[in-house]
Amino acid sequence: MNFLIEAFKPACSISIKFSDGKTRKRVPIKRENGQTLLAPLFRNQENIAGKITIEPHQGKRIEHNGVKVELLGQIEMYLDRGNFYDFTSLVRELDVPGDIYERTTYPFEFSMVEMPYETYNGVNVRLRYVLKVTVSRNYGGSIIEYLNFLVHNYSPPPSINTSIKMEVGIEDCLHIEFEYNKSKYHLKDVIIGKIFFFLVKIKIKNMDIEIRRRESTVTGATNHVETETLAKFELMDGAPVRGESIPVRLFLSPYELTPTHRNINNKFSVKYYLNLVLVDEEGLRYFKQQQITIYRLPLQDT
């Protein structure tokens, strides 16, 4: 039995370490099994450098056809699982064909790497960055090791950030106007607004505001849309009267938001909406929805 176990063990171990691994910031990322791990964080056009160590097991000789490291930016659709679409692909050849007899370390560096999209894990899609080390072999199959890392992209505060002003109306029954102070929010921002009641002839039971995330993916010729309600905040409980004004103050920091993603590599988009929900005493629901933009400030990862 021990012989069988040894036969299926990889012939060597591979470790990947970043040059600044001890000082580089790490942020939590959820794995598919629900566990959370800390992954190193990079930004677009950073240098990515480090060392790769290959150590044969029990003094074995590793005969190989070459050793290489790849830096990959990939999109995976969960409805097409296992097929990755590479939008970034860089390769460094670390060793020519030969033999590895003992622990061997290879330095590597990718300079000013173009990483235009932010890491994203959604309902039907994920965007990831990974270092992939391959020891190519004919006999016994190639030996491969992966190391995931995160990329966050930042935006300065917008120079123009217009307010949102909209109306909800049912002829001769209801006329409401709501206003939010701006249309673009950073991840730790606060939504501030007001709701005015100009005409109320229906018996409203309660009113909520929701933050919704809409993920749109494209697989072949098929479009898939998933909508999640990330937050629900009660604005009013009871019937309002004409002329009443209700303030809105909603903090975004408690919720797991991401920046807005617009048509990423023609594969997916992620948009956010503020959804106003009114429910009358008969259980009828009235909706009014407005798209907002979410962005990440540089200081939000420090």
N, C-alpha and C positions, 0 to 999 in steps of 0.2 A: 504494500500500500504506500509506504514512504517513497518507494521508487517511482510510483505513478505520480505522486504529488510533485516530486522533484522534476519529473519530465515535463510537466505543464507550467512550471514556474518560468518567468522570463529569465533570460540568460544574464541580464544585468539590471541594475537600477539606474534611473536617470533623475537628476534633480536640477531644477531651474531656479536661479536666484537673480534678482535685480541688483544692480550695483548700489542703488540707494534704498535697498529694501528695508533697512532698519529705521530710516527717517521718513520714508514716503508714507503719506496718509493712506489709511485703509478704511474702507466703508463697507457696511454689511450688504450682502446680496443673498437672496433666497435661492436655494437649489430646488430642483424639481421634486425632491423628496420632502420638501417643506423645511429642511434644515437651513440655518443661516450661517454663512461663513464671511470672513473679512477678506476682501480682495483689494489689491493695490489700485490706486486711482491715478489716472493720467488725463491729460487734456490734448487737444488737437495740436499737432506739429511739435510735440515734445520728442526728445531723444529717448530711446528705449534701449538700455544696455544692461549687460549682466554676464553671468557665467553659467555654463552648463557642465555638469559633472556626470560622467558615465563610469560606473564601477562594476566590473564583472563579478558574478557571484562565485564564491569558493574558488577563486583563482582560475576560473575558466577563461579560455581564449575566445574573444568575440571576433569572428571573421565577418567582415561587412563590405558592402559596396559603396560606402560613403556615409557621412553624417551631415545632416543639415538642420537648420532651424528656420521656421516660417512664421511670419507675423500675419495673421489673417483677421480681417473684418468680415463677419458673416451674418446673413439673415436666414433664419429657419422658420418655415411655416409649419405649425403643428398639424395641419391637415395634410401636409406633405412631408411628414417627419423623416429625418435622416438625410434629406437633400438640402444642402447648404448653398446659398447664393453668395459668392465672394465678391465684395466691392472693394476690398483692399487685400493685396497679396504680395508680400515681400519675402525673399528667400536669401539666406546666407549659407554658403557651403562651408562647413566646419572642418571636414576631413575628407581626404581622398580614400579610395578603396584600400583596405589593409586589415590589420589585426589590432585589437585592443587587448593587452595582457593585464593591465593594472588600472587603478583609478586614474582617469584622465579628465582634465578640465579644459574647456574651450571658452574663450571670451567671445562675446558677440555684441553688435551694436547696430541699431537702425536709427538713422539720423533724420530729424525733422519729419516725423511720420505723419502723413495725411490721414487723420481719423475724423472725418467730417460729421459723423453721426454719433449721437449719444447712445450708450448702452441702454437697452430696453428689454424688459420681460413682461409680456402681456398675456392676454387670454389665448390668442391664436398665433402669436408670433414672438420671436425673440431676436434681438440684435446683440451680438457678442463680439468681443475681441479676444484672441487667444494666441499664445505662443505654442507652436507644435514642433517638437523635436522628433526626428526620424532617424533611426539607425537602420539603413537598408540592408536586407539580407535575402539571399535566395533560399537557403536552407533554414527551416524553422520559422520563416515569416519575419517581416520587419518589426522592429520594436519602436513603439510610439509613446510619447508622453506629452500631455497638454498642461498648460497653465493659463487660466482665465484671468483677465484683468479688466477693470472698468474704465470707461471714458466718460467724462462730463464736459459739456461745452457750455460756455457762459455768454451772457448777453449784457451789455450795459443798459441802464434804465432808458426806455424809449424817449426820444426828444418830444414826440407828440403822443399823447395818451388821452384820447377823447372819452368823454363820459358816455354812458348808455342811458337812453331815455326811450321808453316804450309804453304802449297802452294796451290794456286788456279790456275788451268790451263785448257786451251782449246787448243788442239794440233794446232800448227802453227798460233794461233790467240792471245792467252793471257797467260801470265805467271806472276803471282803475288806471292810474299812471304810476309806473315805477322808474326809479332813476338810481344808477350806480355811479360812483365818483369817477371810475375809469374802466377801460376795456381790456387793459393788459396788466397782469399781476405777476409778481415773482413768487417763488415757492413758499416764502414765509410772510406773505403780504396779508392785509386785512381788507375784506370787501366791505365798503361802507356805502350805504344808500338810504333811500326813503321810498315809501309807498303811500300814495295819496288816493283817497276814495272820493270820487266826484259824484257817483250815483250808485246807490245800493238798494235794489228792490227785491233781491233774493236773500234767503237766510243762509249766510255763510257760517259753517260750523268751525272750520279752522283753515289756516293758510301756512304752507311750508315753503322753504327754499331748498333746492337740492343742487349739489355739484355732481354733474354726470360726465363720465369719460366715454367717448365713442371711438372705438378702434375699428378701422376699416382695413381689410387685407385683400390682396389679389392673388389667387392661386389659379394659374392657367387663365381660362376665360371666366372664372367665377369670382364674384365679389362677396366677401363675408363681412358683416357688421355686428359688432358686439357692443352693447351699451351697459355700463356699470354705474350704479348710484354709489358714489364714494362718501357722500355726506348728506345728512338731512337735518335741517334746523327749523324748529317751529317758530314762526313769526307772530302768530296770533291764535288765540283759542277763544272763540266766541264771535258774536256778530258785530261787525264794525258799523259805524254810522257815517252819514255823509259829512265830508269835511275832515274826517279823521286822518291822521298821518302816523305811520308806523316806521320807526327807524330800523335799519338793517346794519348789523355789525357781525361779520363772519370771519373768524380767523382761519387761515389756510394751513398753518403749520402742523396741526394735529393729524392731517390727512396725508396719505401716501400718494402724492401727486408727482407727475413727471412734467418736463417741459412739453409744450405742444410740438408734435412732429408732423411736418407737411410733406406728403408724398415722398417718403424715404426710398430712394433707389427704385421708384415706381412699384414698390411692394406693399407699403402700408402707410397709414396716417393715424395720428392720435389727436383728437380734438376734445376740448372741454366746453361745457355748457352750464349756465345758470338756469335752472328750471323752477319757475314759480307755479305752485300747485294750490288751487283753491278747492275746497270740498264743502258742498252745501248740506243741509240737514237731510236731504233725500239720498245722499251718497253720491250725487253727481260730481264729477271732477272736471276742473277747468285748468288748462295748462297754458303757459307762455314761456318760451325758451329763447335764450340769447347766448350766442357763442362768445367766449372770452379766450384770450391768449395767456398762456403760462410760460414763464421763462426763468432761467436760473442766473442769479447774481454770483459773481466771483467769490464774494465773501461767505457764501452759504456752504462752502465745503471746508472752511477753516475751523 
